[in-house]
């Protein structure tokens, strides 16, 4: 059974899901031909401050790649390459890793298999309530063990889980000095990674200094390469327009920019890593007693939506309707929507579901008018309120009475996970790179025992997920895709738009993983 993340940890856990699982997608590389700068400083814009650099916290997970290593890494084609481990094997319930000899922590101590196993065990202990780690680790209980004599680490899951190497294998490993003082990890780093946090200022900037003896990065990457910066400085730049201005004027070297400000950066000599995104995810409340328990009605309402219009609103006129729940580059991503969404014959679908409308009157069934409470929050994205408004207009045109409510994020979470007082939620996608990440939201118990806040009950999805969980790594993608297709056919949820954002470099080259996360050992500063 999938391990249940406490709803109180949901907001933090979901916020970091995309970045914590950043290694699970393809890699994009930028390039330049100008000479490298030797031992320079690269300035990177961060969209928000980092109150903790603990890699297992909700805040530190996104920055952990600078100072911490994982057992494996991802190659540009999405295959696994070496990290702390030189070889690995996995089944649906076990994974084994052979560690590279000679790895040292930033304090100079050797990193042993026992130390790695201890880190995995600490991160996976539910009693520690580590939201950042929970978004990376398997959703089933597991045990880690080590053999220092043979240099191996083993993981055994309590139930089948297909992505052990892409979860346990990608978890940042904390060295013993950090596990002995976990509260100190807010302000110092204790990893074996290519950089060490050497300066912390509340609100930023944050400074990392290179480790000159590092030689065990992704696929054997080292810190000896010309152009690799000796220092990385992260500065907090919350506004995309400000980040774009600083890129154009040379005030920063690397920044992620989305939205209309991307147009100003095109053709300006900046090196770009393109990032696929999904903007918006709609849930329909199927809990007992709610109107949208009716599958036929959900399908009719979805068929009434102008999906291209919604996509244009979601991403500023340049989007296309989302084809899957995860973004392009996510593991098992496929084009599922068009073949599985209901056809746009709304009037016929409503009549088949028993809903009729007299001239000028409301849409009704058995004398009961259709009333929908549609909720969203601008805190989840600047365009989602407009997306909800367009939905409300289209359903009002059918004769439904739509109560559109714009909430603060805490109020939205309360409605989703406590009161259940909604019919439709227009929210943001968690951005999972693995299909298994979505399972607790589409099946299992409702709050407070689980995360299935919309009360989704889809037997076909459940059966296909059970089948997919018995496969190893990507061999189960066919089952995962059929499971997602079942959600589309039943109108259990609807992703809104495929969009693009970018990571831009001024005088730099770099590679990025899924979600636009920079690979530190790939950064090169150029003249």
N, C-alpha and C positions, 0 to 999 in steps of 0.2 A: 504494500500500500504506500502511496506517496506520502512523504512526510509533510506535515501541515505547518506552514509558516503562520505564527500568530498574527491576526489582523492588526494588532497594534503596531506591528513592525512593517506593515504593508507599504505605507507611503514611502518610507525610507528605502525599503528593499526594491520596490518598483523603480524608484528614481535612479538607482544605480544599475539596474539590470542590463541596459544596453551597453554601458561601458564596462561593467564587470565581466561580461561575456564577450568582450570585444575581440578576443582572439579566435572566435569561432566562424569567421567568414573569410572571404577572399582578401587579397592584399593589393593595394594600388600603389604604384611607385611614380614619383616625379623625377625629373632629370634636368641637368644643366651641364654646360661645357666649360664654364669658367673655372679658374684654378681654386683649389681648396684653401681655406684659412686654417693654419695650424694652431691648435689649442686655443680656439676662440670661445666666445660666449654667444649662445643662442637664446633669444628672448621669445618666450611663448605666451600667448594670451590664454588665460583660463576664464571661462564664462562666469564662474562663481568662486568664492573663497573656499578654502579647505580647512575646516576647524580641526580635523584630525587626519593624520597621515597613516593611521593604522589600516593596513590593507584589508582587514576583515571587517572594518566599520562601513557604514553606509556612505561615508564621505571619502575615505582614503582609498577605496577600491580603484577609482578611476586614475589615481596618480601612482599606483603601486608599481607599474611597469618600469619606472625609473630606478627603483632601488631594490626590487625583489624579482627573483626568478621563479619559473614554474618547471615542472618535470618535463613538459613538452611544449612545443610552439607550433604555429601554423605556417606553412609555405604559401607562396603566391597562388598556387592552384588549390589551396584548401587542405592539402594532405599534411599529416603531422611530421614535424622535424624535431631534431634533438633540442633539449634544453639542459636541465640538470641530469636528465636521463639520456643515455646513448641508445638504448633499445627498450622496447616495451611490447606487451602482449595483452590481449583482453578477450574475455567472453562476456556474456550478458550479465554475469554476476561477479567476475573477478578481473583484476588488472594487476600486472606486475611490471616493475620498472627497474632497470639496471642503471645505477648512478655512475656518472662520469667521475673518475678519480681526480683528486687535486683541487676540488672546488672549495673555496674559502668564503667565510662570512666577512662582512665589512670590518669586523673587529679583529680579523686575522685568524680566527679559529676555523678548524676544518669542519665542513658540513658533512655529517655522517648520515647513513640511512636511518639510524634511530632518531636523529634530530628531525629528519623529514617526516617520518611517521608520527612523531610527537606533534609536529605542526599540523598535519592533516587531522589528527585526532582532536586537537584543541579547536580547530576551526569548525569541525563537524559536530561538536557537542552542543545539543540544543540548549543546555543550561547556560551557555555563554551568551546566547542571544546576539549572534554576530550577523547582522543583516546583510552586510556586504558579502561575507562568505557564503551565506545561504543562497544568494543568487547565482553562485558559481557551482556549488557542490551538488551532488545527486539529490533528488527528492526522495530518497530512500535511505534508511540508516545503513552505515557501513563501518567496518573496522579496518584499521591500518596497522601493519606490523612490519618489522625490518629484520634483516640479517646483515650485520656489519661485516661478517666474514666474507660473504659472497657479494656484498655491495648492492643488495636488492631491497626494494620496498614493495609490499604487497597490499592490495586492497580487496576486501570481500564485502559485497553488498548483501543485505538481508533479503532482497527481492530483485528480480531481473531489472536491469537498468542499462540501456544500450550505449550510453555515451560516457562511460567511466573515464576514458582517456581524455575526452573533451571537457570534463568537469574537474574531477580530481587532478588530472594531469595539467590543467591550466590554472589551478589555484596558486596564488603567490605563497611561497614558502618563507615562514618567519624563522630566523635563527634562534638558538637557545637563549641568547642574551635578551631577546625581545619577549619570548614567552615567559621568561622569569620576571619581567617587569612590563606586563601588557599595557598598563596605563601610561607608561612613558612613550609608547608608540605614537601618541598623538603628535609629538613634537620632534622625535628622532626616528631614524629608520634602523632596522636590524635585519638586513637581508643579505643575499649574495649577489645582488644585481649590479649593473654597470655603473650606477651612481649612488651617492650618499647624500642625504639631506643635511646640509651644513648651515643653513640659515632659515629660521622660521620667524615671520613677522605676522602678528594677527591681522587678518585682512589682506595679507600679501605685501610685498613679493616673497616668494619662496625660492631658495637657491639650492641646486644640486651640484656636487663636484664629482668628476669622473674618478673611477678606480683604474689606475694604470695597469694593474696586473690581471685584469678581467679577460678571460678567453673561453667562456662557455656559454655564449649567447645563442640565439636562434641559429641552428645549423652550424654551430661553431664560431659565431661572430665574436670579434674581439674589440677592445677599445684602442687598438694601435693604428686603426685606419686613418689616413690623412683626411682632415676635414671634420672628424668627429669632435664635437665641442668639448672643451675641458670643463665648461660650466653651462648649466641650463638654469635660466631664471624664469619662473612662472609669475606673471603679473595678472591681477584680476581686472578683466575688461568685460563688464556684463553686457554692454550694448554692442550688437552686431555692427551698427553704423560706425561706432568709435573704433572697433577692431579693424574695419575696412579702411578707415582713414589712416590708422597707424601703419597698416601694411603698405599703403600707397606712399607714405612719407618716410618709411624706414624706421618708424618708432618701435616696431616689433618685427620679428622674423617669421613667426608661424602663428596662424590663427584659424579657427574654424568659423565659417560665416555661412549663414543660411538666409533665405528670404530675398527681398528685392535688392539688398546691398550686394548680392553676388554679381549683378549686372555691371556695377561700377568696377569690378575687379577683372572682368574679361578683357583680354588683349592688353594688359598692362605689364606683361613680362613676369608675372608671378607663376610659380609652379603649383600645380593644383592636383590634389587627390580628390576624386569625385566620390561622394558618399550617398548610397541609396537609403531612403527613409520611407516609413509608412506614417502618414499623418492622419490621426483620428481612428478610433475604434468604437463602434456602437454596440451596446448590449441591450437586449430586450428582456424585461423582467418576467420570468415564467414561474415565480413562486406561487404556491397555492392561493387561490382567490384573486389572482391578478388577471386582467383581461387578456394579456398577451401569452397566457398559457396556451391559447389557441394557435396551433402551428399554421393553420390555413390563413388566419388573420395576419400573423407575422409575415408570411410570404406575400400576402396582398400588399401590405404596407411597404415592404422592400421593393416590390415590383413598381410601385408608384414613384419611386425616387429617380430623379435625373442624376445618375451616378457621375456622369461627366461634369455636370454643373456643380455637384458637391465637390468633386476633385479640384475644379478650377478655383472654387472658393477657398478650399483648404490650403492650397499652395500658391495662391496669387495668380491664377490663370495659366499656369504652366504644368499642371499635374495631369495625371491619368488615373482612372479608377484602380484601386489596389486589387491585385490578383491573388494575394495570399495574406495570411495574418502576420508573417514576418517579412522583412524587407529583402529585396534582391541581394543575394550573397549569403543569406541565412542558410543553415544546413537544411536540406530537403525542400528548399523553396521551389514552387511550381506555379504555373498559370492555372488556377483552379476556379476562379469566380465565374467567368463567362459561361462555362458549360454547366454550372451547378446552381446559379441564381435563378429565381423564377422569371419567366418571360413577362414583358411589360404589357400584360392584359389585365389591368387592375380591376376594372369593372366586373369582368367575368369572375376573377378570383374572389372578389368580395361577395358576389352573389352565391358562389359555391360555398363560401364560409358562412352564409346565412345573414350577411349584412346588406341592408337595402336603404335606399334614400328616396323619400318623396320629394317632389319638386320644391326646392328652397328650404327643405328641412334638414335635420341632422342625419348622419349615417347612424343606423340603429339596428339592433337585433333583439327580437322578442320584446320590443317596446323600450329597450334600454339604449340610450345614445352612447356612441363611442367617445370616451374621454381619455386623454393621454397626458400624463405628467412627464414632460421631457426636461431633463436636467443636464447642465454642463457647467464648466468653470473656465474662466479666462486664465486661471493660474496654470492650466494644463497646456496652453498654447494660444497664441494670439488670434488664430482664425477659427477656433472651434465654436465660439459663440455664433459666428456668422454661418457656419455649417449647420448648427442646430436651428437657426432662424430659417434657413432655406428648407430644411426638413419640415419644420412646423408649417410653413406656408403650403407646401405640397400636400401634406396630410389634411390641413384645413380645407383645401380645395376639394378634397374627397367628401367633406362633410363631417370630419372629426373635430371635436373640441380639444384643442391642444393648449395645455398650460405650460408655457416655456419659462423655466426658472433658471436663472444664472446664479450660481452659488460660489462662495469661497471654497478653497480646496478642503478645509476641515469639514465644512458643511456637506460637501459632496461625498466625502468619505463616510461621514455619518449616515447619509441616506443610503449609500451602497451597502455598508457593512453592519449597520445597527437598525435603523428604522425600516429599511426596505421600502421607503415611500417614494417610488418612482416607477414609471413604465418603460422609459427609454433613457439611457445614459449615453451622451456623446463625450467620450474621454480620449485619452492618449493611449497608444499602444505601449506595453512594457518594453518592446523592442528586443525580445528574446531572440538569440541566434540559433537556439535549439528548439525543435517543436515540442519537446517534453516540458518546456517552461510554461506553456499555455495550459497544460492539462488541469491543474487545480482550479483554473478559472472557468473551465467548461465541463467539469464533472466533479463528483464527490459531494461532500456535505456543504451546506450553506454556513455562513457565519453564525455563531462564533467558533464552530468547530472546523470550518474550512474557509476557502476563498471563493467558492462558487456563489457569488453574491446575487447573480441573476437567476439562480435556481435552474440552470440548464440541465435537462434530463434527456440525453440523446443516446439510446441503446446502441445504435450503429457506431457512433463515435467511440463509446466505451469499449465495444468489442474490438474495434480496429486498433485502439490504443493498447489494449492488452496484447494483441498480436505483435504490434510494433515494439513493445517493451521486451519481447523475447528475442529480438534480433540484436546484432552487434553493430555498433557504430552506424554507418549510413546504409547498411544492407536492408534496413527496415524502412527506407524512405518511401517505398510504394505504399506501405501500410499507413505511414504518417500522412501522406498526401490524401489517401482515401478517407482518413479520419477527418481531415480539415474540410474536404469536399462535403462530407456529411453535415458539417456545421453550416456551410453555405446553403445546402439544399433545405435545411430545416429553418433557415433564417434565425439561427441562434445568436449570431453576432455578424457585424458587417464592418470590415475595414474600409476606410474612406478613400485615401489617395496614396499613390506612389509619388514621391517627390525626390528632389536631389538637394544636397548641401555640399559644401566643399571645405577642405582644409588647404589653406594657401600658404605658400612660402615665399618670403623675400630673401633672396640670396641663399636659399637653402634647398636641399633635396631631402627626401624622406620617403618611407613606406608607411602605409596605414593598414590596420586590420579592420574587420567588420565594425561599423559604427564610427569610423574615422579616427580610431585610436592610433597614435604615433608609435612606431617601433623605435625605441631610443637608440639602439645600436645602428640604425639605418640613417640617422641624421648626419648630414654633411653641410658645413657652412662654407660658402663660396665668396670669392672676392667680387 
